[in-house]
Amino acid sequence: MEGSFMAYELDAVDRKILQYLQRDGRMSNADVAEAVHVSPATCHRRTQRLFEEGYIRSVRAEIAPAKVDRGTLVIVGVVLDRSTSESFGEFEKAIRKLPFVLDCHLVAGDFDFFLKIRVSDIADFNGLHGEQLIALPGVRQTRTFFVMKEVIDNALLDF
């Protein structure tokens, strides 16, 4: 019913379903149902509602970067020449088109954006940086941080 939207409140069973699926998105409905102590039909209904309400955004495989020649992780701080909604919008529109950018975050502080990029090696990044990153609209400066060791990467949400 349009206009009568009521916010859905998570209960303990919903949270357990989310936690199990976050750890292993390939779990069968029957296995999740057994783990959270509900019937498979109830579990399926709840899981579908969690998708519909946006609690679960997607289910996908987590690929080992080194196995697909993307073992070098780079964080790039970007400073734009202007701090306006228009310049931010132009940058955001352009950055979405670059497939090598895994994450892009608008931040407060010394930088305007932080980018998370995976490449095969430093030479690969150097080419991307020189040809594509610094050519993005409004980019005044970039600072590059090559990750030496990934201590925590893509941790599970704690809720």
Z-matrix of the N, CA and C atoms (Angstrom, degrees):
N
C 1 1.454
C 2 1.521 1 110.04
N 3 1.302 2 116.48 1 118.81
C 4 1.445 3 120.77 2 179.42
C 5 1.524 4 110.50 3 -71.32
N 6 1.309 5 116.06 4 140.88
C 7 1.452 6 120.46 5 179.36
C 8 1.511 7 113.71 6 88.73
N 9 1.333 8 118.21 7 -15.53
C 10 1.461 9 120.01 8 -179.59
C 11 1.525 10 110.67 9 -113.48
N 12 1.331 11 115.79 10 36.25
C 13 1.454 12 120.49 11 -179.81
C 14 1.523 13 110.31 12 -64.11
N 15 1.321 14 114.47 13 127.68
C 16 1.454 15 119.72 14 177.11
C 17 1.519 16 107.71 15 -120.55
N 18 1.300 17 117.52 16 126.83
C 19 1.460 18 121.43 17 -178.21
C 20 1.523 19 110.02 18 -60.12
N 21 1.298 20 114.68 19 133.27
C 22 1.454 21 121.15 20 179.71
C 23 1.522 22 108.69 21 -85.06
N 24 1.308 23 116.93 22 129.59
C 25 1.457 24 122.25 23 -179.02
C 26 1.533 25 109.42 24 -101.53
N 27 1.316 26 116.19 25 129.66
C 28 1.461 27 120.38 26 178.95
C 29 1.525 28 110.47 27 -73.74
N 30 1.324 29 115.14 28 136.01
C 31 1.460 30 119.01 29 172.33
C 32 1.529 31 108.29 30 -106.71
N 33 1.327 32 117.04 31 -176.78
C 34 1.465 33 121.71 32 -175.58
C 35 1.533 34 111.79 33 -61.88
N 36 1.322 35 117.64 34 -36.91
C 37 1.469 36 120.66 35 -179.93
C 38 1.530 37 110.06 36 -67.65
N 39 1.333 38 116.79 37 -44.59
C 40 1.468 39 120.30 38 178.01
C 41 1.529 40 110.55 39 -58.74
N 42 1.315 41 117.00 40 -44.55
C 43 1.469 42 121.01 41 179.51
C 44 1.529 43 111.01 42 -61.34
N 45 1.323 44 116.54 43 -40.94
C 46 1.467 45 119.44 44 178.55
C 47 1.528 46 110.93 45 -65.58
N 48 1.326 47 116.53 46 -41.28
C 49 1.468 48 119.58 47 176.99
C 50 1.527 49 109.66 48 -58.54
N 51 1.321 50 116.54 49 -47.90
C 52 1.466 51 120.66 50 179.61
C 53 1.526 52 111.25 51 -60.58
N 54 1.313 53 117.40 52 -42.75
C 55 1.461 54 120.62 53 -179.03
C 56 1.525 55 111.54 54 -64.20
N 57 1.330 56 117.51 55 -43.79
C 58 1.467 57 120.15 56 178.55
C 59 1.524 58 111.23 57 -64.29
N 60 1.319 59 116.97 58 -45.21
C 61 1.464 60 119.86 59 -178.83
C 62 1.521 61 111.80 60 -68.72
N 63 1.332 62 117.62 61 -30.97
C 64 1.457 63 120.49 62 176.94
C 65 1.529 64 110.10 63 -65.59
N 66 1.318 65 116.75 64 -38.75
C 67 1.467 66 120.80 65 178.96
C 68 1.524 67 111.59 66 -72.46
N 69 1.336 68 116.39 67 -37.39
C 70 1.456 69 120.55 68 -177.04
C 71 1.523 70 109.63 69 -150.62
N 72 1.316 71 116.37 70 94.09
C 73 1.455 72 122.08 71 -178.60
C 74 1.524 73 113.58 72 -68.20
N 75 1.336 74 116.88 73 -8.67
C 76 1.464 75 120.75 74 179.57
C 77 1.527 76 112.60 75 -92.50
N 78 1.333 77 117.10 76 -0.67
C 79 1.467 78 118.67 77 178.75
C 80 1.523 79 109.53 78 -58.88
N 81 1.307 80 115.76 79 138.03
C 82 1.466 81 119.44 80 177.43
C 83 1.521 82 109.00 81 -72.76
N 84 1.318 83 115.52 82 158.06
C 85 1.453 84 120.69 83 177.09
C 86 1.529 85 110.48 84 -57.61
N 87 1.333 86 116.53 85 -40.73
C 88 1.469 87 120.75 86 -179.31
C 89 1.529 88 111.00 87 -62.76
N 90 1.332 89 116.72 88 -40.79
C 91 1.470 90 120.05 89 179.64
C 92 1.530 91 111.68 90 -68.60
N 93 1.324 92 116.36 91 -40.21
C 94 1.472 93 119.40 92 177.52
C 95 1.523 94 109.38 93 -64.67
N 96 1.312 95 116.97 94 -45.35
C 97 1.468 96 121.34 95 179.94
C 98 1.523 97 110.62 96 -57.08
N 99 1.319 98 116.71 97 -45.75
C 100 1.467 99 120.70 98 179.24
C 101 1.535 100 110.71 99 -63.20
N 102 1.318 101 116.27 100 -41.75
C 103 1.469 102 120.49 101 -177.82
C 104 1.526 103 112.44 102 -65.36
N 105 1.340 104 116.96 103 -33.89
C 106 1.467 105 119.96 104 -177.28
C 107 1.533 106 112.01 105 -101.44
N 108 1.330 107 116.32 106 3.34
C 109 1.469 108 122.79 107 173.78
C 110 1.532 109 113.90 108 64.64
N 111 1.350 110 115.26 109 47.28
C 112 1.461 111 120.89 110 171.74
C 113 1.525 112 107.99 111 -133.09
N 114 1.322 113 117.07 112 168.25
C 115 1.461 114 120.39 113 177.97
C 116 1.532 115 109.62 114 -71.27
N 117 1.335 116 117.40 115 155.11
C 118 1.467 117 119.75 116 176.82
C 119 1.535 118 112.89 117 -57.20
N 120 1.332 119 117.73 118 -37.64
C 121 1.467 120 120.25 119 179.58
C 122 1.528 121 110.90 120 -64.80
N 123 1.338 122 116.31 121 -43.68
C 124 1.471 123 120.69 122 178.22
C 125 1.521 124 110.17 123 -63.61
N 126 1.314 125 116.39 124 -43.49
C 127 1.464 126 120.82 125 -179.97
C 128 1.531 127 110.58 126 -61.54
N 129 1.316 128 116.59 127 -44.21
C 130 1.469 129 120.54 128 179.54
C 131 1.520 130 111.10 129 -61.79
N 132 1.327 131 117.01 130 -46.01
C 133 1.470 132 121.65 131 178.55
C 134 1.524 133 110.72 132 -58.64
N 135 1.328 134 115.89 133 -46.37
C 136 1.472 135 120.30 134 -179.22
C 137 1.533 136 111.11 135 -65.50
N 138 1.316 137 116.75 136 -42.28
C 139 1.464 138 120.00 137 179.81
C 140 1.526 139 110.42 138 -63.50
N 141 1.333 140 116.96 139 -43.49
C 142 1.460 141 120.24 140 177.18
C 143 1.527 142 110.95 141 -59.49
N 144 1.327 143 116.76 142 -42.80
C 145 1.468 144 120.33 143 178.93
C 146 1.529 145 110.40 144 -64.29
N 147 1.335 146 118.05 145 -38.02
C 148 1.466 147 121.29 146 178.25
C 149 1.532 148 111.07 147 -63.06
N 150 1.334 149 116.72 148 -36.58
C 151 1.470 150 120.62 149 173.55
C 152 1.525 151 110.20 150 -66.73
N 153 1.329 152 116.99 151 -50.34
C 154 1.467 153 121.70 152 -176.42
C 155 1.518 154 112.56 153 -61.52
N 156 1.328 155 117.16 154 -36.19
C 157 1.457 156 121.74 155 -179.13
C 158 1.534 157 112.36 156 -82.85
N 159 1.334 158 117.41 157 -3.62
C 160 1.464 159 120.81 158 176.33
C 161 1.520 160 115.40 159 85.88
N 162 1.328 161 118.08 160 9.12
C 163 1.464 162 119.92 161 176.65
C 164 1.522 163 110.81 162 -70.19
N 165 1.324 164 116.43 163 -35.19
C 166 1.459 165 121.76 164 174.69
C 167 1.523 166 106.17 165 -108.92
N 168 1.334 167 115.25 166 116.77
C 169 1.466 168 119.14 167 -177.37
C 170 1.518 169 112.36 168 -84.18
N 171 1.332 170 116.47 169 -38.01
C 172 1.462 171 119.62 170 179.86
C 173 1.525 172 108.99 171 -167.51
N 174 1.304 173 114.77 172 168.78
C 175 1.461 174 121.77 173 174.08
C 176 1.517 175 105.56 174 -128.12
N 177 1.332 176 116.21 175 124.98
C 178 1.453 177 118.99 176 -178.99
C 179 1.518 178 110.81 177 -152.98
N 180 1.317 179 115.14 178 164.85
C 181 1.460 180 120.54 179 179.67
C 182 1.529 181 109.77 180 -81.24
N 183 1.316 182 116.15 181 141.90
C 184 1.463 183 121.15 182 174.01
C 185 1.526 184 107.25 183 -95.08
N 186 1.307 185 116.56 184 113.13
C 187 1.464 186 123.00 185 -174.50
C 188 1.530 187 109.84 186 -88.23
N 189 1.326 188 116.57 187 139.41
C 190 1.467 189 122.01 188 175.70
C 191 1.532 190 107.66 189 -74.24
N 192 1.347 191 118.17 190 110.98
C 193 1.468 192 120.92 191 -173.52
C 194 1.534 193 114.67 192 -54.40
N 195 1.319 194 117.83 193 -42.78
C 196 1.462 195 120.45 194 -177.63
C 197 1.530 196 111.86 195 -63.79
N 198 1.335 197 116.98 196 -29.79
C 199 1.467 198 120.90 197 -179.00
C 200 1.526 199 112.44 198 -69.50
N 201 1.333 200 116.83 199 -20.83
C 202 1.469 201 120.98 200 179.86
C 203 1.530 202 111.00 201 -117.32
N 204 1.329 203 115.45 202 28.30
C 205 1.469 204 122.83 203 175.13
C 206 1.532 205 113.37 204 60.14
N 207 1.320 206 115.61 205 40.97
C 208 1.466 207 121.38 206 175.29
C 209 1.537 208 109.39 207 -132.22
N 210 1.314 209 116.80 208 43.83
C 211 1.457 210 122.22 209 -173.81
C 212 1.510 211 115.97 210 -78.64
N 213 1.318 212 118.67 211 -10.44
C 214 1.464 213 121.54 212 -179.08
C 215 1.521 214 109.53 213 -98.46
N 216 1.330 215 115.03 214 119.73
C 217 1.460 216 121.28 215 179.90
C 218 1.520 217 109.05 216 -100.80
N 219 1.321 218 115.75 217 131.48
C 220 1.461 219 122.13 218 -177.48
C 221 1.525 220 108.82 219 -129.00
N 222 1.320 221 115.10 220 133.21
C 223 1.469 222 121.40 221 172.70
C 224 1.526 223 106.38 222 -108.82
N 225 1.311 224 116.66 223 130.63
C 226 1.461 225 120.94 224 -178.57
C 227 1.521 226 108.98 225 -123.01
N 228 1.327 227 115.54 226 125.11
C 229 1.454 228 121.55 227 171.88
C 230 1.518 229 108.41 228 -91.32
N 231 1.317 230 116.44 229 131.96
C 232 1.467 231 121.34 230 -177.05
C 233 1.517 232 109.26 231 -120.02
N 234 1.326 233 115.10 232 132.78
C 235 1.464 234 121.97 233 173.91
C 236 1.526 235 107.03 234 -114.78
N 237 1.324 236 115.99 235 127.19
C 238 1.465 237 120.28 236 177.44
C 239 1.520 238 110.27 237 -90.08
N 240 1.324 239 116.05 238 159.29
C 241 1.461 240 119.39 239 -178.95
C 242 1.528 241 112.98 240 -74.70
N 243 1.337 242 116.70 241 -19.19
C 244 1.460 243 121.15 242 176.83
C 245 1.514 244 109.43 243 -137.63
N 246 1.316 245 117.20 244 146.43
C 247 1.466 246 121.55 245 176.98
C 248 1.517 247 109.33 246 -107.01
N 249 1.324 248 114.79 247 72.11
C 250 1.465 249 120.12 248 178.81
C 251 1.520 250 108.77 249 -125.76
N 252 1.311 251 116.21 250 159.23
C 253 1.462 252 119.08 251 179.07
C 254 1.529 253 110.85 252 -63.03
N 255 1.317 254 117.45 253 -32.14
C 256 1.464 255 120.74 254 178.54
C 257 1.519 256 111.37 255 -66.55
N 258 1.343 257 117.34 256 -46.44
C 259 1.467 258 119.44 257 -179.32
C 260 1.525 259 110.68 258 -67.22
N 261 1.341 260 116.83 259 -38.23
C 262 1.465 261 119.68 260 176.41
C 263 1.531 262 109.86 261 -62.30
N 264 1.329 263 116.72 262 -44.25
C 265 1.462 264 121.23 263 -179.30
C 266 1.517 265 112.59 264 -62.15
N 267 1.333 266 116.99 265 -42.88
C 268 1.468 267 120.88 266 178.33
C 269 1.526 268 110.60 267 -62.92
N 270 1.325 269 116.39 268 -44.30
C 271 1.459 270 120.68 269 179.22
C 272 1.529 271 110.30 270 -62.50
N 273 1.323 272 116.96 271 -47.28
C 274 1.466 273 121.38 272 -178.16
C 275 1.529 274 111.57 273 -61.50
N 276 1.307 275 117.04 274 -40.55
C 277 1.468 276 120.80 275 178.37
C 278 1.532 277 110.14 276 -63.14
N 279 1.319 278 117.17 277 -42.47
C 280 1.470 279 121.19 278 -178.23
C 281 1.528 280 111.70 279 -71.73
N 282 1.321 281 117.65 280 -39.61
C 283 1.469 282 120.68 281 -175.55
C 284 1.529 283 110.97 282 -67.51
N 285 1.328 284 117.18 283 -29.97
C 286 1.472 285 121.16 284 178.90
C 287 1.529 286 112.10 285 -63.40
N 288 1.321 287 117.03 286 -20.92
C 289 1.467 288 121.23 287 -178.09
C 290 1.526 289 113.11 288 -85.63
N 291 1.329 290 117.68 289 -7.23
C 292 1.465 291 120.63 290 -177.31
C 293 1.529 292 109.87 291 -95.03
N 294 1.319 293 117.62 292 108.65
C 295 1.472 294 120.55 293 -173.70
C 296 1.530 295 114.40 294 -68.06
N 297 1.309 296 117.97 295 -18.25
C 298 1.469 297 120.05 296 -179.25
C 299 1.524 298 112.38 297 -82.01
N 300 1.325 299 118.48 298 -10.05
C 301 1.464 300 122.11 299 177.66
C 302 1.529 301 108.25 300 -86.58
N 303 1.337 302 116.07 301 114.94
C 304 1.463 303 121.24 302 -178.50
C 305 1.519 304 111.95 303 -83.74
N 306 1.325 305 116.62 304 -39.82
C 307 1.463 306 122.48 305 -179.21
C 308 1.515 307 108.67 306 -138.96
N 309 1.319 308 115.81 307 147.02
C 310 1.461 309 122.33 308 173.96
C 311 1.524 310 106.86 309 -141.42
N 312 1.327 311 115.76 310 122.49
C 313 1.458 312 121.05 311 -176.90
C 314 1.525 313 110.59 312 -125.68
N 315 1.314 314 116.85 313 128.91
C 316 1.452 315 122.54 314 170.26
C 317 1.522 316 106.26 315 -76.86
N 318 1.336 317 116.62 316 127.37
C 319 1.462 318 120.53 317 -174.81
C 320 1.527 319 110.99 318 -129.25
N 321 1.318 320 115.08 319 161.55
C 322 1.467 321 121.37 320 173.68
C 323 1.521 322 107.18 321 -98.92
N 324 1.309 323 116.52 322 147.61
C 325 1.461 324 119.74 323 177.98
C 326 1.513 325 111.46 324 124.69
N 327 1.331 326 116.04 325 -146.67
C 328 1.461 327 121.68 326 -174.90
C 329 1.525 328 113.42 327 -71.48
N 330 1.321 329 117.57 328 -20.98
C 331 1.460 330 122.30 329 -179.65
C 332 1.524 331 109.10 330 -115.91
N 333 1.323 332 114.88 331 160.72
C 334 1.465 333 119.89 332 174.05
C 335 1.530 334 110.82 333 -92.84
N 336 1.329 335 116.49 334 -37.79
C 337 1.459 336 121.82 335 -178.55
C 338 1.522 337 110.26 336 -137.71
N 339 1.317 338 115.09 337 150.29
C 340 1.462 339 121.85 338 167.34
C 341 1.522 340 107.38 339 -117.38
N 342 1.320 341 115.44 340 134.02
C 343 1.458 342 122.01 341 178.57
C 344 1.519 343 109.50 342 -114.50
N 345 1.315 344 116.17 343 142.58
C 346 1.461 345 122.22 344 172.54
C 347 1.517 346 106.06 345 -112.64
N 348 1.333 347 115.37 346 123.02
C 349 1.464 348 121.43 347 -173.61
C 350 1.519 349 108.85 348 -131.74
N 351 1.311 350 117.30 349 139.65
C 352 1.465 351 121.66 350 173.66
C 353 1.521 352 108.29 351 -117.78
N 354 1.339 353 114.81 352 131.84
C 355 1.463 354 122.09 353 -179.69
C 356 1.528 355 108.75 354 -136.79
N 357 1.338 356 115.70 355 174.04
C 358 1.458 357 118.85 356 179.65
C 359 1.527 358 111.66 357 -75.88
N 360 1.330 359 117.19 358 -38.57
C 361 1.467 360 120.45 359 -178.68
C 362 1.533 361 109.70 360 -164.68
N 363 1.323 362 116.43 361 -177.70
C 364 1.469 363 121.13 362 -177.52
C 365 1.530 364 111.16 363 -63.46
N 366 1.314 365 117.58 364 -40.26
C 367 1.467 366 120.24 365 179.16
C 368 1.527 367 110.85 366 -61.36
N 369 1.315 368 116.80 367 -40.74
C 370 1.465 369 121.64 368 177.37
C 371 1.529 370 109.33 369 -59.88
N 372 1.329 371 116.96 370 -47.57
C 373 1.468 372 120.23 371 178.68
C 374 1.521 373 110.88 372 -61.90
N 375 1.317 374 117.25 373 -42.46
C 376 1.459 375 120.87 374 -178.47
C 377 1.528 376 110.85 375 -55.91
N 378 1.312 377 117.30 376 -41.59
C 379 1.460 378 120.38 377 178.13
C 380 1.522 379 112.24 378 -65.68
N 381 1.326 380 116.38 379 -44.46
C 382 1.470 381 120.32 380 178.99
C 383 1.522 382 111.12 381 -63.17
N 384 1.321 383 115.45 382 -42.52
C 385 1.467 384 120.37 383 -178.66
C 386 1.521 385 110.41 384 -62.67
N 387 1.326 386 116.30 385 -50.67
C 388 1.462 387 120.47 386 -175.79
C 389 1.514 388 114.19 387 -68.80
N 390 1.336 389 116.92 388 -31.02
C 391 1.455 390 120.01 389 -175.19
C 392 1.528 391 114.07 390 -97.22
N 393 1.345 392 116.71 391 -30.26
C 394 1.454 393 117.87 392 -171.92
C 395 1.530 394 115.07 393 -122.66
N 396 1.317 395 117.64 394 -45.67
C 397 1.469 396 118.80 395 -174.91
C 398 1.524 397 112.86 396 -65.83
N 399 1.315 398 116.62 397 -51.16
C 400 1.469 399 117.22 398 -176.84
C 401 1.528 400 112.48 399 -73.18
N 402 1.327 401 116.66 400 -9.84
C 403 1.464 402 120.67 401 176.88
C 404 1.530 403 112.34 402 -89.71
N 405 1.330 404 117.38 403 -2.87
C 406 1.459 405 120.35 404 179.15
C 407 1.530 406 110.02 405 -64.60
N 408 1.334 407 117.45 406 150.20
C 409 1.469 408 119.92 407 -176.59
C 410 1.523 409 112.51 408 -60.50
N 411 1.341 410 114.77 409 129.55
C 412 1.454 411 121.14 410 173.08
C 413 1.515 412 116.08 411 81.54
N 414 1.328 413 119.05 412 0.68
C 415 1.466 414 120.17 413 -177.44
C 416 1.524 415 109.84 414 -71.95
N 417 1.326 416 115.46 415 120.59
C 418 1.456 417 121.59 416 176.42
C 419 1.524 418 110.66 417 -97.80
N 420 1.345 419 115.83 418 -38.43
C 421 1.458 420 119.20 419 -174.26
C 422 1.526 421 109.30 420 -154.10
N 423 1.335 422 115.41 421 147.73
C 424 1.461 423 120.60 422 171.10
C 425 1.521 424 108.47 423 -129.61
N 426 1.313 425 115.25 424 149.76
C 427 1.473 426 121.74 425 171.73
C 428 1.509 427 106.56 426 -127.69
N 429 1.313 428 115.33 427 128.39
C 430 1.460 429 121.72 428 -173.28
C 431 1.512 430 110.55 429 -107.54
N 432 1.334 431 115.25 430 135.24
C 433 1.459 432 122.20 431 177.84
C 434 1.526 433 107.92 432 -125.42
N 435 1.329 434 116.62 433 113.83
C 436 1.462 435 120.81 434 176.15
C 437 1.520 436 107.85 435 -86.25
N 438 1.309 437 116.58 436 125.70
C 439 1.457 438 122.11 437 -177.17
C 440 1.528 439 108.74 438 -76.71
N 441 1.323 440 115.43 439 122.85
C 442 1.463 441 121.59 440 -178.99
C 443 1.528 442 111.54 441 -83.33
N 444 1.341 443 116.08 442 -34.74
C 445 1.454 444 120.83 443 -178.39
C 446 1.522 445 107.87 444 -153.65
N 447 1.317 446 116.32 445 132.99
C 448 1.455 447 121.18 446 177.65
C 449 1.522 448 108.11 447 -92.29
N 450 1.314 449 116.21 448 101.41
C 451 1.461 450 121.24 449 -177.74
C 452 1.524 451 110.03 450 -77.91
N 453 1.314 452 116.89 451 -48.10
C 454 1.474 453 123.08 452 174.62
C 455 1.517 454 106.29 453 -134.75
N 456 1.317 455 116.28 454 127.34
C 457 1.454 456 119.87 455 178.17
C 458 1.522 457 108.67 456 -137.75
N 459 1.304 458 115.66 457 124.48
C 460 1.460 459 121.86 458 176.11
C 461 1.538 460 111.85 459 56.87
N 462 1.317 461 115.90 460 47.96
C 463 1.479 462 121.47 461 -179.98
C 464 1.522 463 110.08 462 -64.50
N 465 1.315 464 115.15 463 158.60
C 466 1.460 465 121.12 464 176.85
C 467 1.523 466 109.28 465 -71.19
N 468 1.326 467 116.96 466 145.84
C 469 1.457 468 120.95 467 175.89
C 470 1.523 469 109.31 468 -68.89
N 471 1.315 470 116.50 469 136.84
C 472 1.467 471 121.94 470 178.54
C 473 1.519 472 108.69 471 -99.04
N 474 1.334 473 116.63 472 109.03
C 475 1.467 474 120.73 473 179.25
C 476 1.507 475 110.54 474 -144.39
